[in-house]
Amino acid sequence: MALEITDSNFQEILAKGKPVVIDFWAPWCGPCKMVGPIIEELAEEYKDQVLIGKCDVDQNGDLPAEFGIRNIPTVLFFKDGKMVDKQVGSTTKSAFDTKVKALL
């Protein structure tokens, strides 16, 4: 299951030393509803290697602002505490899988 990533727990999650994937989304966003199940599947598949979570942009304003999130869904990929990749908009599971594998 994907983690709930918030303004308050982001630094704690990043500090765990694993690669991190964050899906910025909102409940009213159509394309987010297509990406959501993919993120959940990846969270299960990579649960021992990568921390994968979701950040609701309606509930958290600081984190989306910090990373300049202007469109959702936007998925950010972090390695060694630094953002290394970004996917704006919906795409296939295989495209997300390729980006997650690049973190390992």
Residue frames as qw, qx, qy, qz and C-alpha x, y, z in Angstrom:
[[0.000, 0.888, 0.460, 0.000, 0.00, 0.00, 0.00],
 [0.370, 0.580, -0.035, 0.725, 1.26, 3.47, -0.87],
 [0.369, -0.330, -0.468, 0.732, 2.34, 5.68, 2.02],
 [0.016, 0.934, 0.339, 0.116, 0.49, 8.90, 2.82],
 [0.549, 0.022, -0.070, 0.833, 3.09, 11.62, 2.34],
 [0.118, -0.923, -0.366, -0.006, 2.35, 14.98, 3.91],
 [0.164, 0.866, -0.208, 0.424, 4.03, 18.34, 4.47],
 [0.508, -0.725, 0.373, -0.277, 4.92, 17.17, 7.97],
 [0.865, -0.264, 0.422, 0.053, 6.32, 13.67, 7.27],
 [0.726, 0.677, -0.117, 0.042, 8.17, 14.20, 3.96],
 [0.120, 0.774, -0.583, 0.216, 11.60, 14.88, 5.48],
 [0.634, -0.349, 0.641, -0.255, 11.25, 11.87, 7.78],
 [0.904, 0.313, 0.282, -0.075, 10.44, 9.60, 4.81],
 [0.552, 0.776, -0.278, 0.127, 13.30, 11.03, 2.74],
 [0.176, -0.731, 0.612, -0.247, 15.70, 10.47, 5.65],
 [0.908, -0.154, 0.350, -0.173, 15.06, 6.71, 5.66],
 [0.273, -0.551, 0.692, 0.379, 17.74, 6.31, 2.99],
 [0.534, 0.277, 0.774, 0.199, 15.67, 4.45, 0.42],
 [0.023, 0.146, 0.476, 0.867, 14.63, 5.80, -2.98],
 [0.225, 0.468, 0.590, -0.618, 11.29, 7.65, -2.74],
 [0.017, 0.299, 0.646, 0.702, 8.48, 8.05, -5.28],
 [0.134, 0.418, 0.522, -0.731, 5.71, 10.58, -4.63],
 [0.080, 0.488, 0.701, 0.514, 2.48, 10.85, -6.59],
 [0.095, 0.232, 0.260, -0.933, 0.98, 14.34, -6.23],
 [0.120, -0.362, -0.825, -0.417, -2.76, 13.99, -6.77],
 [0.336, -0.004, 0.320, -0.886, -6.26, 15.16, -5.79],
 [0.398, 0.238, 0.854, -0.234, -9.53, 13.24, -5.36],
 [0.496, 0.687, 0.272, -0.456, -11.30, 15.28, -8.06],
 [0.119, 0.652, -0.572, -0.484, -8.58, 14.74, -10.72],
 [0.910, 0.292, 0.020, -0.294, -9.58, 12.31, -13.49],
 [0.655, 0.536, -0.516, 0.130, -6.06, 11.40, -14.70],
 [0.176, -0.513, 0.703, -0.459, -5.02, 10.96, -11.05],
 [0.820, -0.063, 0.377, -0.426, -7.62, 8.19, -10.78],
 [0.885, 0.412, -0.214, -0.037, -5.86, 6.36, -13.62],
 [0.370, 0.594, -0.603, 0.383, -2.39, 6.75, -12.07],
 [0.535, -0.522, 0.418, -0.517, -3.50, 5.89, -8.51],
 [0.974, -0.080, 0.151, -0.149, -3.91, 2.12, -9.01],
 [0.754, 0.498, -0.299, 0.306, -0.54, 1.95, -10.80],
 [0.005, -0.664, 0.505, -0.551, 1.14, 3.68, -7.85],
 [0.766, -0.367, 0.342, -0.401, -0.54, 1.23, -5.46],
 [0.981, 0.186, -0.050, 0.036, 0.68, -1.76, -7.51],
 [0.537, 0.592, -0.396, 0.451, 4.24, -0.41, -7.63],
 [0.342, -0.639, 0.444, -0.527, 4.16, 0.28, -3.88],
 [0.921, -0.202, 0.255, -0.212, 3.37, -3.39, -3.31],
 [0.900, 0.381, -0.107, 0.183, 5.89, -4.70, -5.88],
 [0.489, 0.533, -0.351, 0.595, 8.78, -2.58, -4.58],
 [0.562, -0.777, -0.121, -0.257, 7.80, -2.43, -0.89],
 [0.833, -0.430, 0.013, 0.348, 11.19, -3.70, 0.31],
 [0.646, 0.113, 0.191, 0.731, 13.29, -1.47, -1.96],
 [0.088, 0.316, 0.187, 0.926, 11.51, 1.84, -2.59],
 [0.059, 0.462, 0.608, -0.643, 9.22, 4.06, -0.49],
 [0.014, -0.304, -0.590, -0.748, 6.24, 4.89, -2.70],
 [0.016, -0.508, -0.652, 0.563, 3.54, 7.25, -1.58],
 [0.104, 0.667, 0.527, 0.517, 0.87, 9.77, -2.47],
 [0.168, -0.274, -0.306, 0.896, 0.52, 13.43, -1.51],
 [0.117, 0.759, 0.633, 0.095, -2.95, 14.99, -1.72],
 [0.309, 0.249, 0.055, 0.916, -2.36, 18.52, -3.01],
 [0.342, -0.677, -0.311, -0.572, -5.65, 19.73, -1.50],
 [0.747, -0.628, -0.214, 0.049, -4.53, 18.67, 1.99],
 [0.682, -0.415, 0.125, 0.589, -0.86, 19.68, 1.69],
 [0.348, 0.933, 0.089, -0.001, 0.22, 23.01, 0.26],
 [0.286, -0.831, 0.420, 0.226, 3.87, 23.32, 1.28],
 [0.635, -0.176, 0.685, 0.311, 5.27, 20.23, -0.44],
 [0.579, 0.610, 0.482, 0.246, 3.64, 20.87, -3.83],
 [0.100, 0.994, -0.034, -0.024, 4.80, 24.50, -3.65],
 [0.492, -0.660, 0.495, 0.280, 8.36, 23.46, -2.74],
 [0.532, -0.053, 0.734, 0.420, 8.60, 21.32, -5.88],
 [0.197, 0.346, -0.303, -0.866, 6.64, 23.65, -8.17],
 [0.212, 0.295, 0.925, 0.115, 3.78, 21.23, -8.78],
 [0.281, 0.263, -0.060, -0.921, 1.44, 23.02, -11.18],
 [0.701, 0.105, -0.440, -0.551, -0.24, 20.05, -12.88],
 [0.476, -0.227, 0.802, -0.280, -1.48, 16.80, -11.44],
 [0.871, -0.455, 0.068, 0.171, -0.83, 14.00, -11.48],
 [0.335, 0.776, -0.499, 0.191, 2.89, 14.68, -11.11],
 [0.945, -0.303, -0.043, 0.116, 5.14, 11.90, -9.86],
 [0.080, 0.864, -0.475, 0.149, 8.57, 12.78, -8.46],
 [0.954, -0.003, -0.238, 0.180, 11.43, 10.31, -8.08],
 [0.224, -0.880, 0.378, -0.181, 14.11, 10.78, -5.38],
 [0.916, 0.046, -0.272, 0.290, 17.44, 9.03, -4.94],
 [0.588, -0.050, -0.316, 0.743, 19.93, 9.85, -2.17],
 [0.147, -0.643, -0.424, 0.621, 17.60, 12.61, -0.98],
 [0.044, 0.420, -0.268, -0.866, 17.58, 14.46, -4.32],
 [0.700, 0.527, 0.310, -0.369, 14.91, 14.63, -7.00],
 [0.337, -0.326, 0.713, 0.521, 16.28, 12.78, -10.05],
 [0.005, 0.202, 0.786, 0.584, 13.23, 12.38, -12.30],
 [0.350, 0.309, 0.367, -0.805, 9.69, 13.62, -12.84],
 [0.068, 0.306, 0.844, 0.435, 6.60, 12.40, -14.70],
 [0.289, 0.254, 0.219, -0.897, 3.89, 14.99, -15.35],
 [0.680, 0.195, -0.243, -0.663, 0.55, 13.54, -16.42],
 [0.890, -0.062, 0.389, -0.228, -0.66, 10.00, -16.82],
 [0.355, 0.542, -0.719, -0.254, 1.44, 7.28, -18.44],
 [0.860, -0.007, -0.469, -0.199, 1.65, 3.50, -18.54],
 [0.814, -0.556, 0.164, -0.017, 2.65, 1.19, -15.72],
 [0.884, 0.133, 0.063, 0.443, 5.69, 0.06, -17.72],
 [0.298, 0.729, -0.093, 0.609, 6.88, 3.68, -18.02],
 [0.489, -0.764, 0.216, -0.361, 6.58, 4.16, -14.25],
 [0.957, -0.241, 0.115, 0.115, 8.24, 0.78, -13.67],
 [0.717, 0.445, -0.063, 0.533, 11.23, 1.82, -15.81],
 [0.003, -0.778, 0.199, -0.596, 11.63, 5.02, -13.77],
 [0.745, -0.599, 0.193, -0.221, 11.40, 3.13, -10.46],
 [0.959, 0.016, 0.042, 0.280, 13.98, 0.56, -11.61],
 [0.478, 0.657, -0.149, 0.564, 16.35, 3.41, -12.49],
 [0.371, -0.795, 0.231, -0.421, 16.36, 4.36, -8.79],
 [0.929, -0.345, 0.133, -0.015, 17.73, 0.98, -7.72]]
